[in-house]
Amino acid sequence: MIDLSGYERGAKHDGDYADDLAAVQDRLARIQVAHIVHRRAAVVMLEGWDAAGKGGIIQRLTAEWDPRHFEVHPVAAPTEAERARPFLWRFWTKLPRAGDIAVFDRSWYGRVLVERVEGYAGEAEWRRGYDEINAFEAQLATSGVTLIKLFVHVTAAEQDARLRARLEHPWKRWKTGADDYRNRAKRPEYLEALSEMFARTDGEVAPWTVIDGNNKKAARIAALTAVADRLEAAVDMTPPPLDPAVERMAWKALGLA
């Protein structure tokens, strides 16, 4: 069982942050090339509290990736057209092609979190959602898509401090809205929903990784390392061979002996 209280230390990163960030980003760049070359698809999905740092993690995760082979999908409330279809439809349409990586900023777990807590889905709908989600993730696995699920956790006190900073900093105000405070008021209900979510969807096929987000720098290194470990394990990291014909043309064109 995942117990979020075990991810609240907020310990500082043990190392040189700039050097370690550059190193893991360089590693991630090579891993993306391996996915392109070997035509492997992957999905990296982040859930977490408002102001937990998901955006900062995604920004650094993708910083050295070729933009032609990844896409970030920010997930908001479904549109009218999406509500007229099964709830997973809008996620199926965003899955990556072979060789690409899709990053989801929030996800299909909204059905058993915000839609459950805020009453946007009826009890029968969100309870059915667990089976639908597990079947969806199993299909991804059997079709060869690597799925990585991260939950970024922060304490209530740390979340409050970050929300205050968004109010006080003029260029951060765009990041906050009424939903942040409505959701904050229902933290106990969200904790209950999270406990059931982990119990019902943390399995061998698609395990959860919880990131202690209370120190932003440490959280970024931990999250990027977790993603790199999972992606690297799922793809052949042998560099592609150089085509002999291309090599001969290159040597001639470059005037080299």
KETORLO-306915 format. One record per atom (N, C-alpha, C): residue in one letter; chain; atom name; x, y, z. Coordinates in steps of 0.05 Angstrom, whole numbers. Atoms other than C-alpha are relative to their C-alpha. Layout:
BEGIN
PT/r/c/a/px/py/pz
PT/A/A/CA/X/Y/Z
...
//
This chain:
BEGIN
PT/r/c/a/px/py/pz
PT/M/A/N/17/-24/0
PT/M/A/CA/0/0/0
PT/M/A/C/17/25/0
PT/I/A/N/-14/-26/1
PT/I/A/CA/24/70/-17
PT/I/A/C/-12/18/22
PT/D/A/N/7/-18/-21
PT/D/A/CA/23/116/43
PT/D/A/C/13/27/-5
PT/L/A/N/-12/-26/8
PT/L/A/CA/33/189/23
PT/L/A/C/15/13/23
PT/S/A/N/-14/-12/-22
PT/S/A/CA/56/207/93
PT/S/A/C/30/-7/0
PT/G/A/N/-28/7/2
PT/G/A/CA/121/172/76
PT/G/A/C/15/16/-21
PT/Y/A/N/-13/-16/21
PT/Y/A/CA/136/223/22
PT/Y/A/C/-3/30/7
PT/E/A/N/4/-27/-9
PT/E/A/CA/136/287/63
PT/E/A/C/25/12/13
PT/R/A/N/-24/-10/-14
PT/R/A/CA/208/296/86
PT/R/A/C/10/27/-12
PT/G/A/N/-10/-24/13
PT/G/A/CA/225/350/35
PT/G/A/C/29/4/2
PT/A/A/N/-29/-1/-2
PT/A/A/CA/298/333/39
PT/A/A/C/12/13/-24
PT/K/A/N/-14/-13/22
PT/K/A/CA/345/375/-3
PT/K/A/C/15/-21/-18
PT/H/A/N/-15/18/18
PT/H/A/CA/379/343/-64
PT/H/A/C/29/-3/10
PT/D/A/N/-27/6/-10
PT/D/A/CA/443/309/-42
PT/D/A/C/19/-1/-23
PT/G/A/N/-18/-2/23
PT/G/A/CA/490/333/-96
PT/G/A/C/-1/27/-12
PT/D/A/N/0/-26/15
PT/D/A/CA/503/389/-145
PT/D/A/C/-24/0/-18
PT/Y/A/N/25/1/15
PT/Y/A/CA/434/404/-173
PT/Y/A/C/4/6/-29
PT/A/A/N/-4/-8/28
PT/A/A/CA/457/438/-237
PT/A/A/C/14/-23/-16
PT/D/A/N/-15/21/14
PT/D/A/CA/507/383/-255
PT/D/A/C/-17/-25/-2
PT/D/A/N/16/25/0
PT/D/A/CA/459/326/-236
PT/D/A/C/-23/3/-19
PT/L/A/N/22/-4/19
PT/L/A/CA/402/357/-275
PT/L/A/C/10/-2/-29
PT/A/A/N/-12/2/27
PT/A/A/CA/446/365/-337
PT/A/A/C/6/-29/-7
PT/A/A/N/-7/28/5
PT/A/A/CA/469/293/-330
PT/A/A/C/-25/-17/-7
PT/V/A/N/24/16/5
PT/V/A/CA/399/263/-326
PT/V/A/C/-14/9/-25
PT/Q/A/N/12/-10/25
PT/Q/A/CA/374/308/-383
PT/Q/A/C/16/-11/-24
PT/D/A/N/-16/11/21
PT/D/A/CA/432/284/-426
PT/D/A/C/-7/-30/-4
PT/R/A/N/8/29/0
PT/R/A/CA/414/212/-408
PT/R/A/C/-28/-3/-14
PT/L/A/N/26/1/12
PT/L/A/CA/341/226/-426
PT/L/A/C/0/6/-30
PT/A/A/N/-3/-6/28
PT/A/A/CA/362/255/-493
PT/A/A/C/8/-25/-16
PT/R/A/N/-8/24/13
PT/R/A/CA/397/190/-511
PT/R/A/C/-22/-21/0
PT/I/A/N/22/19/-2
PT/I/A/CA/338/149/-487
PT/I/A/C/-22/7/-20
PT/Q/A/N/20/-7/20
PT/Q/A/CA/291/189/-532
PT/Q/A/C/10/-9/-28
PT/V/A/N/-11/8/26
PT/V/A/CA/337/175/-592
PT/V/A/C/-4/-30/-3
PT/A/A/N/4/29/1
PT/A/A/CA/334/100/-575
PT/A/A/C/-30/-6/-6
PT/H/A/N/29/5/6
PT/H/A/CA/257/104/-575
PT/H/A/C/-6/7/-29
PT/I/A/N/5/-7/28
PT/I/A/CA/258/139/-643
PT/I/A/C/11/-21/-18
PT/V/A/N/-14/20/18
PT/V/A/CA/308/90/-674
PT/V/A/C/-14/-27/1
PT/H/A/N/12/27/-2
PT/H/A/CA/274/28/-647
PT/H/A/C/-31/1/0
PT/R/A/N/29/-3/3
PT/R/A/CA/203/56/-656
PT/R/A/C/-15/-10/24
PT/R/A/N/14/7/-24
PT/R/A/CA/183/48/-584
PT/R/A/C/-17/24/9
PT/A/A/N/18/-21/-10
PT/A/A/CA/124/88/-557
PT/A/A/C/-1/0/31
PT/A/A/N/2/-2/-30
PT/A/A/CA/118/113/-485
PT/A/A/C/-19/22/8
PT/V/A/N/17/-20/-12
PT/V/A/CA/70/151/-441
PT/V/A/C/11/6/28
PT/V/A/N/-7/-9/-27
PT/V/A/CA/93/192/-381
PT/V/A/C/-23/17/10
PT/M/A/N/24/-13/-10
PT/M/A/CA/35/214/-338
PT/M/A/C/6/10/29
PT/L/A/N/-4/-12/-27
PT/L/A/CA/37/261/-278
PT/L/A/C/-26/9/12
PT/E/A/N/22/-9/-17
PT/E/A/CA/-15/270/-225
PT/E/A/C/12/13/25
PT/G/A/N/-11/-12/-24
PT/G/A/CA/-8/310/-161
PT/G/A/C/-18/23/9
PT/W/A/N/16/-22/-11
PT/W/A/CA/-35/366/-118
PT/W/A/C/5/25/-17
PT/D/A/N/-5/-26/12
PT/D/A/CA/-44/436/-145
PT/D/A/C/25/12/13
PT/A/A/N/-25/-12/-9
PT/A/A/CA/23/473/-140
PT/A/A/C/20/-20/10
PT/A/A/N/-19/20/-9
PT/A/A/CA/60/408/-129
PT/A/A/C/26/1/-16
PT/G/A/N/-24/-2/16
PT/G/A/CA/110/423/-184
PT/G/A/C/0/-17/-25
PT/K/A/N/1/17/24
PT/K/A/CA/86/380/-242
PT/K/A/C/10/15/-24
PT/G/A/N/-9/-15/24
PT/G/A/CA/97/435/-293
PT/G/A/C/30/3/-1
PT/G/A/N/-29/-3/-1
PT/G/A/CA/168/447/-270
PT/G/A/C/15/-26/-7
PT/I/A/N/-12/26/7
PT/I/A/CA/183/373/-275
PT/I/A/C/-2/-5/-30
PT/I/A/N/4/5/29
PT/I/A/CA/154/368/-345
PT/I/A/C/18/18/-17
PT/Q/A/N/-18/-19/15
PT/Q/A/CA/193/430/-368
PT/Q/A/C/28/-11/-1
PT/R/A/N/-27/10/0
PT/R/A/CA/258/398/-347
PT/R/A/C/3/-28/-12
PT/L/A/N/-1/26/12
PT/L/A/CA/240/328/-369
PT/L/A/C/3/2/-30
PT/T/A/N/0/-2/29
PT/T/A/CA/230/351/-441
PT/T/A/C/20/19/-11
PT/A/A/N/-18/-22/8
PT/A/A/CA/284/405/-443
PT/A/A/C/19/-8/-23
PT/E/A/N/-19/9/20
PT/E/A/CA/332/364/-486
PT/E/A/C/-11/-19/-20
PT/W/A/N/13/19/18
PT/W/A/CA/282/323/-525
PT/W/A/C/-5/14/-27
PT/D/A/N/7/-9/27
PT/D/A/CA/271/330/-600
PT/D/A/C/-30/5/-1
PT/P/A/N/29/-6/-1
PT/P/A/CA/203/366/-604
PT/P/A/C/-16/-14/-21
PT/R/A/N/15/14/21
PT/R/A/CA/185/327/-667
PT/R/A/C/-10/-27/10
PT/H/A/N/7/27/-9
PT/H/A/CA/178/263/-625
PT/H/A/C/-11/-1/28
PT/F/A/N/14/1/-25
PT/F/A/CA/143/283/-562
PT/F/A/C/-22/22/0
PT/E/A/N/21/-20/-3
PT/E/A/CA/80/321/-543
PT/E/A/C/-10/0/29
PT/V/A/N/11/-3/-27
PT/V/A/CA/55/348/-476
PT/V/A/C/-30/6/-3
PT/H/A/N/29/-3/0
PT/H/A/CA/-20/342/-464
PT/H/A/C/-10/10/27
PT/P/A/N/12/-10/-25
PT/P/A/CA/-48/388/-409
PT/P/A/C/-29/-8/1
PT/V/A/N/27/11/-2
PT/V/A/CA/-112/355/-386
PT/V/A/C/-18/18/17
PT/A/A/N/20/-17/-14
PT/A/A/CA/-170/401/-367
PT/A/A/C/-27/-14/0
PT/A/A/N/27/11/0
PT/A/A/CA/-245/391/-360
PT/A/A/C/-7/-8/-29
PT/P/A/N/7/9/27
PT/P/A/CA/-273/352/-419
PT/P/A/C/-19/20/-14
PT/T/A/N/17/-17/16
PT/T/A/CA/-306/390/-476
PT/T/A/C/-28/-13/-3
PT/E/A/N/27/11/5
PT/E/A/CA/-379/380/-496
PT/E/A/C/2/-24/-17
PT/A/A/N/-3/23/18
PT/A/A/CA/-357/334/-552
PT/A/A/C/12/-24/14
PT/E/A/N/-12/21/-15
PT/E/A/CA/-314/294/-504
PT/E/A/C/-19/-13/20
PT/R/A/N/20/10/-19
PT/R/A/CA/-370/288/-453
PT/R/A/C/-20/-18/-13
PT/A/A/N/20/16/15
PT/A/A/CA/-414/257/-507
PT/A/A/C/11/-28/-7
PT/R/A/N/-13/26/6
PT/R/A/CA/-365/198/-513
PT/R/A/C/9/-13/26
PT/P/A/N/-11/13/-24
PT/P/A/CA/-337/146/-465
PT/P/A/C/24/16/11
PT/F/A/N/-18/-19/-11
PT/F/A/CA/-291/183/-417
PT/F/A/C/29/-5/-8
PT/L/A/N/-28/6/8
PT/L/A/CA/-227/148/-441
PT/L/A/C/5/8/-29
PT/W/A/N/-4/-6/29
PT/W/A/CA/-239/168/-514
PT/W/A/C/20/22/-5
PT/R/A/N/-18/-23/5
PT/R/A/CA/-202/234/-508
PT/R/A/C/29/-6/6
PT/F/A/N/-28/9/-6
PT/F/A/CA/-141/198/-481
PT/F/A/C/10/-19/-22
PT/W/A/N/-7/17/22
PT/W/A/CA/-141/145/-535
PT/W/A/C/10/17/-24
PT/T/A/N/-7/-16/23
PT/T/A/CA/-137/200/-587
PT/T/A/C/26/15/3
PT/K/A/N/-25/-14/-5
PT/K/A/CA/-74/229/-555
PT/K/A/C/23/-19/4
PT/L/A/N/-22/19/-5
PT/L/A/CA/-33/165/-550
PT/L/A/C/21/3/-22
PT/P/A/N/-23/-5/19
PT/P/A/CA/36/168/-584
PT/P/A/C/2/-21/-22
PT/R/A/N/-7/19/21
PT/R/A/CA/56/137/-649
PT/R/A/C/26/-15/7
PT/A/A/N/-26/14/-5
PT/A/A/CA/114/87/-652
PT/A/A/C/23/19/-3
PT/G/A/N/-23/-18/0
PT/G/A/CA/178/125/-635
PT/G/A/C/-5/26/15
PT/D/A/N/6/-25/-13
PT/D/A/CA/143/181/-598
PT/D/A/C/-6/-4/30
PT/I/A/N/6/1/-28
PT/I/A/CA/132/198/-525
PT/I/A/C/-22/21/6
PT/A/A/N/21/-18/-8
PT/A/A/CA/68/229/-498
PT/A/A/C/2/6/30
PT/V/A/N/-1/-8/-28
PT/V/A/CA/70/268/-432
PT/V/A/C/-27/12/7
PT/F/A/N/26/-10/-9
PT/F/A/CA/4/279/-395
PT/F/A/C/3/15/26
PT/D/A/N/1/-17/-24
PT/D/A/CA/-2/336/-345
PT/D/A/C/-28/-3/11
PT/R/A/N/26/11/-9
PT/R/A/CA/-60/304/-307
PT/R/A/C/-10/-20/-21
PT/S/A/N/6/24/17
PT/S/A/CA/-96/245/-337
PT/S/A/C/-28/-11/4
PT/W/A/N/25/15/-3
PT/W/A/CA/-152/195/-339
PT/W/A/C/-7/-6/29
PT/Y/A/N/6/4/-28
PT/Y/A/CA/-147/190/-264
PT/Y/A/C/-18/22/11
PT/G/A/N/19/-20/-8
PT/G/A/CA/-189/252/-261
PT/G/A/C/-28/-12/6
PT/R/A/N/26/13/-4
PT/R/A/CA/-249/205/-264
PT/R/A/C/-3/-9/29
PT/V/A/N/2/11/-28
PT/V/A/CA/-233/175/-195
PT/V/A/C/12/20/20
PT/L/A/N/-10/-20/-19
PT/L/A/CA/-204/239/-165
PT/L/A/C/-19/25/-1
PT/V/A/N/16/-25/0
PT/V/A/CA/-233/308/-184
PT/V/A/C/-29/-6/-7
PT/E/A/N/28/5/8
PT/E/A/CA/-295/280/-218
PT/E/A/C/-15/-14/23
PT/R/A/N/12/13/-23
PT/R/A/CA/-308/236/-157
PT/R/A/C/-6/21/22
PT/V/A/N/2/-18/-23
PT/V/A/CA/-295/289/-104
PT/V/A/C/-19/24/-5
PT/E/A/N/16/-23/6
PT/E/A/CA/-328/347/-140
PT/E/A/C/-28/-7/-10
PT/G/A/N/27/8/8
PT/G/A/CA/-389/306/-161
PT/G/A/C/-5/2/-29
PT/Y/A/N/4/-1/29
PT/Y/A/CA/-378/312/-236
PT/Y/A/C/-7/-27/-12
PT/A/A/N/7/27/8
PT/A/A/CA/-385/237/-242
PT/A/A/C/-17/-13/22
PT/G/A/N/16/14/-20
PT/G/A/CA/-438/195/-208
PT/G/A/C/16/-23/12
PT/E/A/N/-15/21/-14
PT/E/A/CA/-416/141/-159
PT/E/A/C/4/-25/-18
PT/A/A/N/-2/24/18
PT/A/A/CA/-431/85/-209
PT/A/A/C/21/5/-21
PT/E/A/N/-20/-6/21
PT/E/A/CA/-388/121/-261
PT/E/A/C/28/-1/10
PT/W/A/N/-28/0/-9
PT/W/A/CA/-326/133/-219
PT/W/A/C/8/-27/11
PT/R/A/N/-7/27/-9
PT/R/A/CA/-330/64/-187
PT/R/A/C/6/-18/-24
PT/R/A/N/-6/15/24
PT/R/A/CA/-333/33/-257
PT/R/A/C/26/9/-12
PT/G/A/N/-25/-11/11
PT/G/A/CA/-274/78/-275
PT/G/A/C/24/-16/7
PT/Y/A/N/-24/16/-7
PT/Y/A/CA/-224/34/-238
PT/Y/A/C/4/-23/-19
PT/D/A/N/-2/22/19
PT/D/A/CA/-239/-26/-282
PT/D/A/C/7/10/-28
PT/E/A/N/-5/-11/26
PT/E/A/CA/-239/17/-344
PT/E/A/C/29/10/-3
PT/I/A/N/-28/-10/0
PT/I/A/CA/-172/49/-326
PT/I/A/C/19/-24/0
PT/N/A/N/-18/23/-1
PT/N/A/CA/-139/-18/-309
PT/N/A/C/0/-14/-27
PT/A/A/N/2/13/26
PT/A/A/CA/-164/-47/-375
PT/A/A/C/15/16/-21
PT/F/A/N/-13/-18/18
PT/F/A/CA/-139/14/-413
PT/F/A/C/31/-3/3
PT/E/A/N/-29/2/-4
PT/E/A/CA/-70/10/-382
PT/E/A/C/11/-28/-7
PT/A/A/N/-8/27/9
PT/A/A/CA/-66/-65/-394
PT/A/A/C/2/-1/-30
PT/Q/A/N/-1/0/29
PT/Q/A/CA/-81/-53/-467
PT/Q/A/C/25/15/-10
PT/L/A/N/-25/-14/7
PT/L/A/CA/-24/-2/-470
PT/L/A/C/24/-19/3
PT/A/A/N/-22/18/-5
PT/A/A/CA/23/-53/-440
PT/A/A/C/2/-22/-21
PT/T/A/N/0/22/19
PT/T/A/CA/3/-110/-487
PT/T/A/C/6/10/-28
PT/S/A/N/-7/-10/26
PT/S/A/CA/11/-64/-547
PT/S/A/C/28/12/-2
PT/G/A/N/-28/-8/0
PT/G/A/CA/82/-47/-527
PT/G/A/C/6/28/8
PT/V/A/N/-4/-28/-9
PT/V/A/CA/72/23/-499
PT/V/A/C/10/-1/29
PT/T/A/N/-10/-2/-28
PT/T/A/CA/114/38/-437
PT/T/A/C/-16/22/14
PT/L/A/N/15/-20/-15
PT/L/A/CA/71/73/-385
PT/L/A/C/13/5/27
PT/I/A/N/-12/-8/-25
PT/I/A/CA/101/112/-328
PT/I/A/C/-19/19/14
PT/K/A/N/19/-16/-15
PT/K/A/CA/55/140/-274
PT/K/A/C/13/12/25
PT/L/A/N/-12/-14/-22
PT/L/A/CA/81/193/-226
PT/L/A/C/-22/15/15
PT/F/A/N/17/-17/-17
PT/F/A/CA/44/224/-167
PT/F/A/C/19/18/16
PT/V/A/N/-17/-19/-14
PT/V/A/CA/77/288/-140
PT/V/A/C/-15/10/24
PT/H/A/N/13/-6/-25
PT/H/A/CA/60/297/-67
PT/H/A/C/13/23/15
PT/V/A/N/-10/-21/-18
PT/V/A/CA/66/359/-23
PT/V/A/C/-19/1/24
PT/T/A/N/17/-3/-24
PT/T/A/CA/41/372/47
PT/T/A/C/-19/24/-4
PT/A/A/N/19/-23/1
PT/A/A/CA/-17/420/60
PT/A/A/C/15/26/5
PT/A/A/N/-14/-25/-7
PT/A/A/CA/31/471/90
PT/A/A/C/17/9/-24
PT/E/A/N/-16/-7/23
PT/E/A/CA/77/469/30
PT/E/A/C/-17/10/-23
PT/Q/A/N/18/-8/21
PT/Q/A/CA/19/474/-18
PT/Q/A/C/-10/29/5
PT/D/A/N/9/-27/-8
PT/D/A/CA/-7/535/20
PT/D/A/C/21/21/-6
PT/A/A/N/-22/-19/5
PT/A/A/CA/61/569/16
PT/A/A/C/2/6/-30
PT/R/A/N/-2/-4/29
PT/R/A/CA/63/559/-59
PT/R/A/C/-24/15/-12
PT/L/A/N/24/-14/10
PT/L/A/CA/-8/583/-70
PT/L/A/C/2/30/8
PT/R/A/N/-4/-28/-8
PT/R/A/CA/9/646/-30
PT/R/A/C/20/14/-18
PT/A/A/N/-20/-11/18
PT/A/A/CA/70/657/-74
PT/A/A/C/-12/8/-27
PT/R/A/N/13/-6/26
PT/R/A/CA/26/655/-135
PT/R/A/C/-17/25/2
PT/L/A/N/15/-24/-3
PT/L/A/CA/-17/710/-107
PT/L/A/C/18/25/2
PT/E/A/N/-18/-23/-6
PT/E/A/CA/42/754/-86
PT/E/A/C/18/7/-24
PT/H/A/N/-18/-5/22
PT/H/A/CA/85/746/-149
PT/H/A/C/-17/7/-25
PT/P/A/N/17/-9/23
PT/P/A/CA/55/786/-207
PT/P/A/C/0/-19/-24
PT/W/A/N/-3/17/23
PT/W/A/CA/81/738/-260
PT/W/A/C/-7/-29/5
PT/K/A/N/10/27/-6
PT/K/A/CA/54/676/-225
PT/K/A/C/-30/0/4
PT/R/A/N/29/-1/-6
PT/R/A/CA/-17/700/-216
PT/R/A/C/-17/-15/-20
PT/W/A/N/15/15/20
PT/W/A/CA/-39/669/-281
PT/W/A/C/-2/-29/5
PT/K/A/N/0/28/-6
PT/K/A/CA/-24/601/-252
PT/K/A/C/-20/-9/21
PT/T/A/N/19/7/-21
PT/T/A/CA/-77/605/-198
PT/T/A/C/-28/8/-7
PT/G/A/N/28/-7/5
PT/G/A/CA/-153/606/-198
PT/G/A/C/-17/-12/22
PT/A/A/N/19/8/-21
PT/A/A/CA/-215/590/-158
PT/A/A/C/2/-30/6
PT/D/A/N/0/29/-4
PT/D/A/CA/-208/515/-169
PT/D/A/C/22/-8/20
PT/D/A/N/-22/7/-19
PT/D/A/CA/-142/515/-129
PT/D/A/C/-10/0/28
PT/Y/A/N/9/-4/-27
PT/Y/A/CA/-178/538/-67
PT/Y/A/C/-24/-18/7
PT/R/A/N/22/19/-4
PT/R/A/CA/-241/496/-76
PT/R/A/C/12/-28/5
PT/N/A/N/-12/27/-4
PT/N/A/CA/-197/434/-83
PT/N/A/C/15/-2/26
PT/R/A/N/-15/0/-25
PT/R/A/CA/-154/454/-24
PT/R/A/C/-19/-5/24
PT/A/A/N/20/3/-22
PT/A/A/CA/-216/457/20
PT/A/A/C/-9/-28/4
PT/K/A/N/9/28/-1
PT/K/A/CA/-231/385/4
PT/K/A/C/23/-20/1
PT/R/A/N/-23/18/-2
PT/R/A/CA/-162/356/18
PT/R/A/C/-6/-27/13
PT/P/A/N/6/26/-12
PT/P/A/CA/-189/302/65
PT/P/A/C/-15/-18/-19
PT/E/A/N/14/17/19
PT/E/A/CA/-237/278/11
PT/E/A/C/19/-9/-22
PT/Y/A/N/-20/8/21
PT/Y/A/CA/-180/278/-40
PT/Y/A/C/19/-22/11
PT/L/A/N/-17/21/-12
PT/L/A/CA/-136/238/8
PT/L/A/C/-14/-27/0
PT/E/A/N/15/25/1
PT/E/A/CA/-191/186/14
PT/E/A/C/-2/-11/-28
PT/A/A/N/2/9/27
PT/A/A/CA/-199/183/-61
PT/A/A/C/27/-10/-10
PT/L/A/N/-27/9/7
PT/L/A/CA/-123/177/-70
PT/L/A/C/6/-27/11
PT/S/A/N/-5/26/-13
PT/S/A/CA/-119/120/-21
PT/S/A/C/-13/-23/-15
PT/E/A/N/13/21/15
PT/E/A/CA/-170/80/-59
PT/E/A/C/11/-2/-28
PT/M/A/N/-12/0/27
PT/M/A/CA/-139/100/-126
PT/M/A/C/25/-17/0
PT/F/A/N/-25/15/-1
PT/F/A/CA/-71/73/-106
PT/F/A/C/-6/-30/5
PT/A/A/N/6/27/-6
PT/A/A/CA/-102/10/-77
PT/A/A/C/-11/-15/-24
PT/R/A/N/14/14/22
PT/R/A/CA/-142/-5/-140
PT/R/A/C/16/1/-26
PT/T/A/N/-13/-3/26
PT/T/A/CA/-92/16/-194
PT/T/A/C/31/-1/1
PT/D/A/N/-29/3/-3
PT/D/A/CA/-21/5/-167
PT/D/A/C/6/-29/-3
PT/G/A/N/-5/28/5
PT/G/A/CA/-3/-61/-199
PT/G/A/C/26/-4/-15
PT/E/A/N/-24/8/14
PT/E/A/CA/53/-98/-234
PT/E/A/C/1/12/-28
PT/V/A/N/1/-9/27
PT/V/A/CA/30/-77/-303
PT/V/A/C/5/31/-2
PT/A/A/N/-2/-29/1
PT/A/A/CA/25/-2/-287
PT/A/A/C/4/11/28
PT/P/A/N/-4/-9/-28
PT/P/A/CA/56/15/-219
PT/P/A/C/2/30/2
PT/W/A/N/-3/-29/-6
PT/W/A/CA/54/84/-187
PT/W/A/C/28/5/12
PT/T/A/N/-24/-10/-13
PT/T/A/CA/117/122/-168
PT/T/A/C/-8/27/13
PT/V/A/N/6/-25/-15
PT/V/A/CA/106/175/-114
PT/V/A/C/26/16/3
PT/I/A/N/-23/-18/-2
PT/I/A/CA/153/235/-115
PT/I/A/C/-6/20/23
PT/D/A/N/2/-20/-21
PT/D/A/CA/164/276/-52
PT/D/A/C/6/27/-12
PT/G/A/N/-3/-25/14
PT/G/A/CA/152/345/-81
PT/G/A/C/5/24/18
PT/N/A/N/-2/-22/-19
PT/N/A/CA/165/386/-18
PT/N/A/C/25/16/-3
PT/N/A/N/-23/-16/8
PT/N/A/CA/234/407/-43
PT/N/A/C/1/-2/-31
PT/K/A/N/3/1/29
PT/K/A/CA/228/426/-116
PT/K/A/C/24/-12/-15
PT/K/A/N/-24/10/15
PT/K/A/CA/299/412/-138
PT/K/A/C/4/-30/4
PT/A/A/N/-3/29/-5
PT/A/A/CA/302/344/-104
PT/A/A/C/-22/-15/-15
PT/A/A/N/22/13/14
PT/A/A/CA/234/327/-134
PT/A/A/C/5/-2/-30
PT/R/A/N/-5/1/28
PT/R/A/CA/256/344/-204
PT/R/A/C/21/-21/-7
PT/I/A/N/-20/21/5
PT/I/A/CA/318/301/-200
PT/I/A/C/-12/-28/4
PT/A/A/N/12/27/-6
PT/A/A/CA/279/243/-169
PT/A/A/C/-19/-8/-23
PT/A/A/N/19/6/21
PT/A/A/CA/224/248/-222
PT/A/A/C/13/-7/-26
PT/L/A/N/-13/5/26
PT/L/A/CA/270/253/-282
PT/L/A/C/16/-26/1
PT/T/A/N/-15/25/-3
PT/T/A/CA/313/195/-255
PT/T/A/C/-19/-24/-2
PT/A/A/N/20/22/1
PT/A/A/CA/251/152/-245
PT/A/A/C/-9/-5/-29
PT/V/A/N/8/3/28
PT/V/A/CA/228/166/-316
PT/V/A/C/22/-12/-17
PT/A/A/N/-23/11/16
PT/A/A/CA/297/153/-345
PT/A/A/C/4/-30/6
PT/D/A/N/-4/28/-7
PT/D/A/CA/303/87/-307
PT/D/A/C/-21/-18/-14
PT/R/A/N/21/16/12
PT/R/A/CA/236/62/-333
PT/R/A/C/2/-1/-30
PT/L/A/N/-1/-1/29
PT/L/A/CA/244/86/-404
PT/L/A/C/25/-16/-11
PT/E/A/N/-24/13/8
PT/E/A/CA/315/59/-409
PT/E/A/C/-3/-30/1
PT/A/A/N/4/29/-3
PT/A/A/CA/294/-10/-385
PT/A/A/C/-18/-11/-22
PT/A/A/N/20/9/19
PT/A/A/CA/241/-13/-440
PT/A/A/C/10/1/-29
PT/V/A/N/-9/-4/28
PT/V/A/CA/285/1/-501
PT/V/A/C/29/-10/-3
PT/D/A/N/-27/8/6
PT/D/A/CA/348/-26/-533
PT/D/A/C/17/26/-2
PT/M/A/N/-16/-24/0
PT/M/A/CA/401/26/-518
PT/M/A/C/25/-2/-17
PT/T/A/N/-22/2/18
PT/T/A/CA/450/2/-570
PT/T/A/C/-2/22/-21
PT/P/A/N/1/-22/20
PT/P/A/CA/468/62/-615
PT/P/A/C/-4/-12/-28
PT/P/A/N/4/10/28
PT/P/A/CA/446/55/-688
PT/P/A/C/26/-2/-15
PT/P/A/N/-25/2/16
PT/P/A/CA/500/31/-736
PT/P/A/C/0/21/-22
PT/L/A/N/-4/-19/22
PT/L/A/CA/528/78/-788
PT/L/A/C/-1/-15/-27
PT/D/A/N/3/12/27
PT/D/A/CA/506/61/-859
PT/D/A/C/27/3/-15
PT/P/A/N/-26/-2/14
PT/P/A/CA/571/44/-897
PT/P/A/C/-1/18/-25
PT/A/A/N/3/-16/24
PT/A/A/CA/545/77/-960
PT/A/A/C/0/30/7
PT/V/A/N/1/-28/-10
PT/V/A/CA/529/141/-922
PT/V/A/C/28/8/10
PT/E/A/N/-26/-7/-11
PT/E/A/CA/597/138/-888
PT/E/A/C/19/6/-23
PT/R/A/N/-18/-6/23
PT/R/A/CA/633/134/-956
PT/R/A/C/-6/27/-12
PT/M/A/N/8/-25/11
PT/M/A/CA/593/192/-983
PT/M/A/C/9/23/17
PT/A/A/N/-8/-21/-18
PT/A/A/CA/607/233/-921
PT/A/A/C/30/5/-1
PT/W/A/N/-29/-4/1
PT/W/A/CA/682/221/-923
PT/W/A/C/7/14/-26
PT/K/A/N/-6/-13/26
PT/K/A/CA/683/241/-997
PT/K/A/C/-9/29/1
PT/A/A/N/10/-28/0
PT/A/A/CA/640/303/-986
PT/A/A/C/16/18/18
PT/L/A/N/-15/-16/-19
PT/L/A/CA/681/325/-927
PT/L/A/C/30/2/-7
PT/G/A/N/-28/-2/8
PT/G/A/CA/746/315/-964
PT/G/A/C/20/-14/19
PT/L/A/N/-18/14/-19
PT/L/A/CA/774/266/-913
PT/L/A/C/11/-25/-13
PT/A/A/N/-12/24/11
PT/A/A/CA/821/209/-929
PT/A/A/C/-13/-24/11
//
